[in-house]
Amino acid sequence: MDPYALKTLNAERRARRAAILVTDLADGRDRVVKEGDAVAGALGEVIAKAFRSGSSGSVEADGRNFFLNVHVPRPRLVVVGAVHISQALAPMARIAGYDMEIIDPRTAFATGDRFPDVALSAEWPEDVLKRQPLDGYTALAAVTHDPKIDDFALKAALDAGCFYVGALGSRKTHAKRVERLLALGATTEAIERIHAPIGLNIGAASPAEIAVAVLAQVILALRSRGSERNAKGEAA
């Protein structure tokens, strides 16, 4: 591998940004393509698909054969709210390959007994997210129903470009939330990215069913980044 390509690739990985090492199998030349870089033609299309799938492999494009070595950060799921939905969501997220963290300043809820083997912060989101910033490979779900806890985290997720942002509550509740987020400086365009009510519309009723709907919507958002399909994650 070209030393410059290796240096670039390692820098992207340290910063939790996706990158692909593209090797031309005919001459062995390689280059690093960062997510968002413009690549023309059929090669650009297969690279975009590889970023969404996270899968490496050989491809044929524009009459040439390439090997795509895909480096995608492990996705994080940050849940604001140590509630029943979070309890059901934690083991599901782990099985699906997500690093999950729960933030809730309410110490009566955020306990190790209720959330064994889960990264848990019994602190305000403002304090936690200063130490552990959100990024483009993080999903954030706000499920406390408490604006004092949820609103800052939602604004931080929009600012960080999280691939998924969801919030629990009815459409009436969300309308009030929109007003608060606008007052915090969020743009209307950014706020429209919030999935609210949260979760795919599968008729979920129990906390466990809502957790399934949320995780499904998170997976859809991750695997459809940069495609029109991303807009189809309807909220329940």
JOUR-V686616 format. One record per helix or strand. SS is the DSSP state (h for helix, s for strand). FROM is the first residue (numbers start at 1). LEN is the number of residues. If there is no record, write none. Layout:
SS_FROM_LEN, SS_FROM_LEN
This chain:
h_3_12, s_19_6, s_30_5, h_41_13, s_57_5, s_64_8, s_76_5, h_84_12, s_99_5, s_119_3, h_125_7, s_138_5, h_147_14, s_164_4, h_171_13, h_188_4, s_195_1, s_200_1, h_207_17, h_228_5, s_235_1
